[in-house]
Amino acid sequence: MDQKINVFVWDMDETLVLLKSLITGTYAKAFNGSKDVQKGIEIGKTWENQILRICDDYFFYEQIEGCNKPFVDVMREYDDELDLTDYDFKNDGFVGASFNDDDNKRKLAYRHRIIAQKYKEGLRSVFGEKMIKSWDNLYQETDDFTDKWLSSAKACVAECASGNKDSIPDGISDSTSSRVQNVNVIVTSGSLIPSLVKCLLFRLDDLFSYDNVYSSWEVGKYKCFSLIKERFNGANVQFCAIGDGWEECEAAENMQWPFVQIDPGPVSTSHRFPGLTFETLGHYIGVIYGDSDDDDDDDDE
C-alpha cells in the first residue's frame, strides 16, 4: 500500500504566533482589565523591532523587500550553483524589483540560497550570549503574558509532526507506522523574509523547514494552498488547514479541505492555545476524508 500523508497547513499570525493583537492591544483588552494592555503593546513592539533588525542584518531584507516570492525555492531554477563563499552581495549590481531579467533573477536566487542556509543554521549560530539571553527572556515573558500560547501552539505542531503515541484520532492513521507521514506547512499573509525570521524567533524552525514556509502576500492564500496541493498531491494525501482568518477559511473551503477556526479570545476552548490538540484535528480530517482505519480495512480485504 502507498504511504499516507497528512498535511497540516497552519496560518502563522494570530494562530501560532500572537503579535499583531499584542501591538494593537486587542489581545489584552479582550480580557476586560485582567491583563496589562500597555505591557502587551510593549512586548509586541519589542518583537517587531527584533524581526525587522534581523531581516535587515542577516536576510538581505533591505535589498529584496520589493521582490517577495511565495516560497524560497521558487528561484532555484535561476541558481547556477556558483560558490558564494567570497561573493560580494553589496556590490554585485543587484537592483531588486527594478529589473526582471535573468541576471537579476540569478542574483536574487543567490540571496535565497543564503537565506535557506541561514534558516537551517538557526539564530543561535549568529547571536552572541547576551542576545540569546535577551531573546530567551522575551520569549518566556510573551509566553507567560499569553498564558502559554506560544509553547502550547508549538507543542501541538510537534504532536502533529510525530503523531500522538497514546491516542490516535479517528481521522488519522498511526503515524508510528512507516505507511503514514505527517507534514506541517505554514502559509502566512506576511511577506516571506519576515515570516521566515518569525519562525526562527518564535522557535518554530525545528518544526517547519524553510521550504515549508509559504507567503501569500502577493498571490493570496488560495494560490498558496494550490501550490501545496500540487506539491503533495496524491490519492492518499489528506489536508487540514488551521487559522484565524476569513481568507484561509475561504481558501480551505474552495479546496474542500477541513478548516479549524482559531479563536484568540480569552474563553478556554479547544480552538485556541492551550486547547487545540492533534486529536481534535484528527476529528476534523475524519469528517471530510472518513476514518483512515476503515480505509485500511478495505485495502486489506
C-alpha angles and dihedrals in degrees: 000000000000119000116267119227127201111197116197110199110200131194112220113206116066088000110062093002128038108208116120092049089052093050093048093041093235093120095057094038090059088067091065099232101325092103128055105247095196092051090053091050091050091050091050094048091049089056091046092054091047092051094050094045093051092045091055098038100045111011107049091244096151089054100043104029090113093048100069114169129188093242139000100250094053088095096048095104089064095051112102091191094246113175103257098188093112098019115140105225092176095058107030095106095250108163102186117218094349093091130028100195124130093257092057091044089053091053090049089050089055090055092048090052092054091045090055091049093049091047090054091048092051132216095282087071091063103028121089122227093265092050092048091052092049090049093048091050093049092049092050093046091051093046091051093046092051094046093252095311094144098046095042092048089052091047091053092051090048090051090052091050095052103025125237106279093198101048124022111198119235093246096052130061119227105286090203084076117090087230093070130063125182118204129190119207129178123215110186130182089217123091116277104252098049088045092055089048090050089054089054097044095044091048098246097122093094088059100038118046115212091256090057093061115094130184120210092185094113104019106034132239096281092057091049091049089051091051090051092048091049091050096049099026118145143120092266099046122110123190131202124183122205124190149117103239139083094236096061090041091054092044091051091050091051090050090046090236124143111258126206113203113216117213113200091191123120097255111105109240140143088258099071139045121303092030111048113099140183088250092057091050089050091057091054091050090048092055092057102032102026130236111324091207089059089052090052090051090052091051091051094054 
